[in-house]
Amino acid sequence: MTNLLIEWIIKTLVILFILVTAVAYLTFLERKVMSWIQLRIGPNRVGPWGLLQPLADGLKMVFKEDIVPTEANKLLYIAAPALSLIPALMTFIVIPYGSRVWGIELHVTRMDVGLLYIFALTSLGVYGIALAGWSSNNKYSLMGGLRSSAQMISYELAFGLSIVSVVLYSGSLDLVTIVEKQSGWVGHLGWNLFSLPMIPVFAVFVTAALAECNRTPFDLPEAESELVAGYHTEYSSMKFVMFQMAEYLNLITSTSITTTLFLGGWNGPFVGRYPLLGLFYFVGKVLFLILVAMWIRFTVPRFRYDQLMRFGWTVLLPVSIVNVVITATWVMFRN
Amino acid sequence: MSNYFPILLILVIAVGMAAVLLVLSRLAGRNRPTKEKLAPYECGVEPVGTARERQSVKFYLVAMAFLLFDIETVFLVPWAVVFPGLLNDPAMKQLFYVEMMLFIVVLFVGLVYVWRKGILDWNR
């Protein structure tokens, strides 16, 4: 029991350390990708190729003045960044990063309700944003918070129903089982994405996942060209950093879940013989999806929020209901 | 059950991390507040009115519909977990399939009703 406890603590700390570093470098990567797409050079002054930029940014943010506006609701204003960061940090313990390497399972824990756990936590993220918007007592922030709740009620149903389809197909809510079921011939033809009923589910899921992590074209809560900085207009110093961290952590979660559910998780060629390859496959797939998300961000214009709501309710929701029916029928007559 | 323990572990770590970050921003940053700095930000112009006024939330009814549909989605999850395990039992398989298809049809009719009533239309 103590061994298990120590194993859990070490794994959790290692994953958190990697995640925080990854978040720092994702901000850097995003700025670099943005500048390449816009034919600029991007940050290149701090360290070789600008690689130390995230550290400089972090240090700068720590020593910035922490402002709490006079008219803000103090308690909620301070709690809001924590409320969006905590659920974002908590999702990673159920994601399988690889199979067994040197006798160590590359996931912190496996639960029978893993997928529900992630679904519940990602839904909690909206509270931090809505509360931040309201408690700042700033009109831009309020609009950001309102839009965030509007956005949540438009895509959440499609998101949940896509998960139902995947669960139907895989027969489990446990992410490890879902990944193991996707190991097929040479380790990649078993991916859920490559089976007919899962293709529309994948499309709906990816759209909903983009909305889930407030990425363009669904970045309505911050919409920097209309709302200054949206829900975090009044935030400075580490509180601002916490919102940014939560946002990038949500991006990593969404892409990891997409990888796990549709792209076979750590499955790939030769993964049976060299299990360590699985870790690289997983990271590679996640990184690929993140780059796609960035590409989308710098290519697609933003939705208006009534458009988003109409899109969510009249396109995504009916399509995902039909997807559930199709998947159920497929599973019923598969054998 | 012990598989669920890491949730508690990471909750403690995450709360601790959030608390440290919040305290850090209080301690490390300089603190020289002025009246203007603490006023709501409105692009440099003097703030007009407050943000605590009443506002027409156009998606109020949609939010109500969302609650109903979300609960119905929750009903689908346990069925989705159990159904693939019943495939070897023809009678149960058909019962579960037909029952849930009826439920989904009701769900869909509900969506069509909401749609036709114009709840999803903003310019009503």
Contacts between the chains, C-beta under 8 A, distances in Angstrom:
chain1	res1	chain2	res2	distance
A	1	B	2	7.9
A	4	B	2	7.4
A	5	B	5	7.8
A	8	B	5	7.0
A	8	B	6	5.0
A	8	B	9	5.9
A	9	B	9	6.6
A	12	B	6	6.4
A	12	B	9	5.9
A	12	B	10	5.5
A	12	B	13	6.3
A	13	B	13	7.5
A	16	B	10	8.0
A	16	B	13	6.6
A	16	B	17	7.6
A	62	B	24	6.3
A	62	B	25	7.2
A	62	B	28	4.8
A	62	B	29	7.2
A	63	B	28	5.6
A	63	B	29	5.8
A	63	B	30	7.4
A	64	B	25	7.8
A	64	B	29	5.3
A	65	B	29	4.8
A	65	B	30	5.5
A	65	B	31	6.3
A	65	B	32	6.9
A	66	B	25	4.3
A	66	B	26	5.7
A	66	B	29	4.8
A	66	B	31	7.1
A	67	B	33	7.2
A	67	B	37	6.2
A	67	B	38	6.7
A	68	B	38	7.5
A	69	B	38	5.2
A	69	B	39	6.9
A	69	B	40	5.9
A	70	B	35	7.9
A	70	B	38	4.4
A	70	B	39	7.1
A	71	B	39	7.9
A	71	B	40	6.3
A	71	B	50	7.2
A	78	B	22	6.4
A	81	B	18	7.4
A	81	B	21	7.9
A	81	B	22	7.3
A	82	B	15	7.5
A	82	B	18	3.9
A	82	B	19	7.3
A	82	B	22	6.4
A	85	B	14	7.2
A	85	B	17	7.5
A	85	B	18	5.1
A	85	B	21	7.5
A	86	B	11	7.5
A	86	B	14	4.5
A	86	B	15	6.1
A	86	B	18	5.5
A	89	B	10	7.0
A	89	B	13	7.6
A	89	B	14	4.1
A	89	B	17	6.7
A	90	B	7	7.3
A	90	B	10	5.2
A	90	B	11	6.3
A	90	B	14	5.4
A	92	B	10	7.8
A	93	B	6	4.9
A	93	B	7	7.0
A	93	B	9	8.0
A	93	B	10	5.2
A	108	B	6	5.2
A	108	B	10	7.8
A	109	B	3	5.0
A	109	B	4	7.5
A	109	B	5	7.7
A	109	B	6	4.4
A	109	B	7	8.0
A	110	B	3	6.2
A	111	B	3	5.4
A	111	B	4	6.2
A	116	B	77	6.7
A	117	B	7	7.4
A	136	B	40	7.5
A	136	B	51	7.7
A	137	B	40	6.0
A	137	B	50	6.9
A	137	B	51	5.0
A	137	B	52	6.6
A	138	B	40	4.3
A	138	B	41	5.9
A	138	B	42	7.6
A	138	B	51	5.7
A	139	B	40	7.5
A	139	B	42	7.2
A	139	B	51	4.8
A	140	B	41	7.3
A	140	B	42	7.8
A	141	B	51	7.5
A	142	B	51	4.9
A	142	B	55	7.5
A	146	B	55	7.5
A	146	B	57	6.8
A	149	B	63	7.5
A	150	B	59	5.0
A	150	B	62	8.0
A	153	B	59	6.8
A	153	B	62	6.1
A	153	B	63	5.3
A	153	B	66	4.0
A	154	B	62	7.8
A	156	B	66	7.3
A	156	B	70	6.7
A	157	B	66	6.9
A	157	B	69	5.2
A	157	B	70	6.3
A	157	B	73	6.1
A	160	B	70	7.0
A	160	B	73	4.2
A	160	B	74	7.8
A	160	B	77	8.0
A	161	B	73	5.9
A	161	B	76	7.3
A	163	B	77	7.7
A	164	B	73	6.8
A	164	B	76	4.7
A	164	B	77	6.0
A	164	B	80	4.8
A	165	B	80	7.8
A	167	B	77	6.7
A	167	B	80	4.2
A	167	B	81	6.0
A	168	B	80	4.4
A	168	B	83	6.3
A	168	B	84	6.6
A	169	B	84	7.9
A	170	B	84	7.7
A	171	B	81	7.2
A	171	B	83	7.9
A	171	B	84	3.3
A	171	B	85	6.4
A	172	B	81	6.9
A	173	B	77	7.6
A	173	B	81	5.9
A	228	B	41	6.8
A	228	B	43	7.1
A	233	B	41	5.5
A	234	B	40	7.1
A	234	B	41	6.1
A	237	B	25	4.0
A	237	B	29	5.1
A	238	B	21	4.8
A	238	B	22	6.8
A	238	B	24	5.5
A	238	B	25	3.3
A	239	B	21	8.0
A	239	B	22	7.1
A	239	B	25	5.9
A	241	B	21	7.1
A	241	B	25	8.0
A	242	B	18	6.8
A	242	B	21	5.6
A	242	B	22	7.8
A	306	B	58	7.5
A	306	B	122	4.7
A	309	B	59	6.1
A	309	B	62	6.4
A	309	B	120	7.2
A	309	B	122	7.7
A	310	B	120	6.3
A	310	B	122	7.9
A	313	B	62	7.1
A	313	B	111	7.8
A	313	B	114	7.9
A	313	B	115	7.5
A	313	B	120	5.1
A	314	B	115	6.7
A	314	B	120	6.4
A	317	B	69	7.6
A	317	B	111	6.5
A	318	B	108	7.4
A	318	B	111	6.7
A	321	B	104	6.3
A	321	B	107	6.5
A	321	B	108	5.7
A	321	B	111	7.3
A	324	B	76	6.8
A	324	B	104	6.4
A	325	B	101	6.7
A	325	B	104	5.9
A	328	B	83	7.0
A	328	B	97	6.5
A	328	B	100	6.8
A	328	B	101	7.3
A	329	B	97	8.0
A	331	B	83	7.0
A	331	B	84	5.8
A	331	B	87	7.3
A	332	B	87	7.5
A	332	B	93	6.7
A	332	B	97	5.4
A	334	B	87	7.9
A	335	B	87	6.3
